[in-house]
Amino acid sequence: MSLEKMYDQLVELELGELLEDEPLYKHTTFKVGGPAKYFIYIKDLEALQKGISFCQKNHIKHMVIGNGSDLLFSDKEYTGIVFSLMKGLNNVKINGSKIIAEAGVGMIALSYQAAKTGLSGFEFMGGIPGTIGGGIYMNAGAYKYCFADVFESCLVLNDQGHIVELSKEDMKFGYRHSLLQERKDWILVEATFQMTPKDPKEISAVLDKRKEKRMTSQPWNFASAGSVFRNPDDKAAWQYIDECGLRGFEIGGAQVSPKHSNFIVNNGYASSKDILDLIHHVSTTVQEKCQVLLKPEVILINWESDDEA
Ligand SMILES: Cc1cc2nc3c(=O)[nH]c(=O)nc-3n(C[C@H](O)[C@H](O)[C@H](O)COP(=O)(O)OP(=O)(O)OC[C@H]3O[C@@H](n4cnc5c(N)ncnc54)[C@H](O)[C@@H]3O)c2cc1C
């Protein structure tokens, strides 16, 4: 059955809010990306299981996104289904010094909630605009802390449709790496974190200080996906980019941020292609001039050769 004709079946499955030909620029912090044939705000875990099983049976391309804050979708149509967990899997439970958060919970709000409750450990995520699912996928981090430091265990929907529990060891955390990058057909649904009790005022003070620091050092008022490149070694990616004189360099509406040269910003009229061309230009220039390979941290989706999904 063609994707066009699947609409009625998807409605019958009652998976949640179903959008057709939904522009993905509305769901990414770069504010670029072509339409997804279907975009579904999954209403709960059962709906997610049903939706994934439907895709598997019908061989439909599909993926789960969080807040789209690390994604560069191409400008062309995503001929499949994009599932968002942000509306249906967004519960948080606090049990003593443990926090149990569903995959669609936003990191920034959660870091402030933890602070208020007097639980320390999420201060690193105060300025990261992603979800728990995307954060664990990336083992996101800042200020020398990352998810691996507080992670205890998680529940994952595996490719067989079962919910399985994974330990910290199972997750193979590394620098911006987790097992989920090796098992792209597994979906994190919930994670448990071991926190440390601390004075709420102390935690809030750290969050506020770091927020201020981000506001002065990052282009927070432009669309971006945070750091574009992984740090290749002890020297940060931005230092190599600066050495090559690329700060402020533009292609179309995409620009190496004058404020932070490891950010590429959308000046309001960038296409996905502008951003990808700029990523290639920066990495090629750094390789030629510094003999260092900068690998993108940003995830490329729905491109010809770099396809992730
Ligand atoms: C202004 C700004 C600042 C940033 N600062 C930082 C920073 O300090 N440190 C840092 O590490 N990152 C930073 N980032 C990048 C980004 O926010 C993080 O990588 C974040 O973890 C991505 O989360 P997300 O929910 O947006 O994931 P998305 O971008 O939506 O998805 C990322 C990947 O995770 C997968 N995924 C999402 N949810 C699930 C799930 N439930 N199960 C399995 N896979 C899933 C997606 O399929 C995709 O492959 C920043 C971004 C911006 C825009």
The ligand as an ORCA input file, in Angstrom:
! r2SCAN-3c Opt
* xyz 0 1
  C      21.352     26.188     21.579
  C      21.798     24.758     21.695
  C      22.700     24.395     22.682
  C      23.120     23.063     22.789
  N      24.013     22.740     23.761
  C      24.408     21.458     23.896
  C      25.336     21.099     24.929
  O      25.770     21.906     25.725
  N      25.709     19.811     25.009
  C      25.245     18.847     24.146
  O      25.607     17.680     24.293
  N      24.369     19.168     23.169
  C      23.933     20.439     23.022
  N      23.052     20.767     22.024
  C      22.618     19.733     21.054
  C      21.312     19.008     21.425
  O      20.466     19.822     22.199
  C      21.581     17.693     22.156
  O      22.312     16.796     21.356
  C      20.299     16.991     22.603
  O      20.670     15.870     23.355
  C      19.405     16.526     21.460
  O      18.163     16.147     22.032
  P      16.812     16.176     21.180
  O      15.718     15.691     22.051
  O      16.599     17.476     20.541
  O      17.131     15.058     20.101
  P      16.863     15.124     18.525
  O      17.745     16.144     17.919
  O      15.413     15.224     18.269
  O      17.364     13.678     18.116
  C      18.729     13.320     18.218
  C      18.862     11.824     17.944
  O      18.271     11.124     19.039
  C      17.353     10.156     18.564
  N      16.312     10.037     19.589
  C      15.517     11.008     20.080
  N      14.694     10.492     21.012
  C      14.958      9.164     21.066
  C      14.425      8.096     21.848
  N      13.441      8.287     22.702
  N      14.949      6.847     21.665
  C      15.942      6.655     20.760
  N      16.478      7.623     20.003
  C      15.994      8.869     20.175
  C      16.822     10.742     17.249
  O      16.312      9.734     16.401
  C      18.096     11.361     16.685
  O      18.861     10.393     16.024
  C      22.606     22.090     21.901
  C      21.675     22.459     20.921
  C      21.271     23.777     20.816
  C      20.259     24.149     19.772
*
